Amino acid sequence: MIDGLRADKNGHKLGKPRFKGKGRYRSFTYPQIKQNCIEGNKIDLPKIGKVKLIQHRPIPEGFHS
């Protein structure tokens, strides 16, 4: 039997491996952030410029980079 189609120790089928597509994720981590970088619905990222931002929750008090 092919490795990807075998059942695991709990009896669940594992299925075939798949590659993650280019548009699969809509978020990312950017460690070089600076203070007061959010202006309306845009964020100013160093070396990239202004990028559209969809902010789902407010930034917590006391946040620092």
C-alpha positions as CSV (number, residue, x, y, z in Angstrom):
1,M,0.0,0.0,0.0
2,I,1.2,3.6,-0.7
3,D,2.5,5.4,2.4
4,G,0.2,8.4,2.0
5,L,-3.0,6.3,1.9
6,R,-2.3,4.2,5.0
7,A,-4.2,4.7,8.2
8,D,-2.4,6.1,11.3
9,K,-2.4,4.4,14.8
10,N,-6.0,5.8,15.5
11,G,-7.4,4.4,12.2
12,H,-7.7,7.8,10.4
13,K,-6.7,7.9,6.8
14,L,-3.7,10.2,6.1
15,G,-4.3,11.0,2.4
16,K,-1.9,12.3,-0.1
17,P,0.6,15.1,0.7
18,R,-0.3,18.5,-0.8
19,F,1.7,21.6,-1.6
20,K,0.6,24.9,-0.1
21,G,-0.5,27.3,-2.8
22,K,0.7,30.9,-3.2
23,G,-2.6,32.4,-2.1
24,R,-3.2,30.0,0.8
25,Y,-2.2,32.4,3.6
26,R,-3.2,36.1,3.9
27,S,-1.0,37.1,6.8
28,F,2.7,37.3,7.6
29,T,5.2,38.3,10.3
30,Y,7.4,41.3,9.8
31,P,9.9,41.8,12.7
32,Q,11.3,45.3,11.6
33,I,8.2,47.3,12.7
34,K,8.5,50.8,14.0
35,Q,6.3,52.8,16.4
36,N,3.3,54.8,15.0
37,C,3.4,53.0,11.6
38,I,-0.4,52.6,11.2
39,E,-2.1,55.4,9.3
40,G,-5.8,54.7,8.7
41,N,-6.0,51.4,6.7
42,K,-2.3,51.4,5.7
43,I,0.8,50.3,7.5
44,D,4.2,51.7,6.7
45,L,6.8,48.9,6.5
46,P,10.5,49.7,6.3
47,K,12.1,48.6,2.9
48,I,8.6,47.8,1.5
49,G,6.6,51.0,1.9
50,K,2.9,51.5,2.6
51,V,0.8,48.4,2.4
52,K,-3.0,47.9,2.8
53,L,-3.9,46.7,6.3
54,I,-6.9,44.7,7.5
55,Q,-6.8,45.1,11.3
56,H,-9.0,42.6,13.2
57,R,-8.3,43.7,16.7
58,P,-6.7,46.7,18.3
59,I,-3.0,46.8,19.2
60,P,-2.6,46.1,23.0
61,E,-1.6,48.9,25.3
62,G,2.1,48.8,26.2
63,F,3.1,47.3,22.8
64,H,6.6,48.0,21.7
65,S,8.9,46.6,19.0
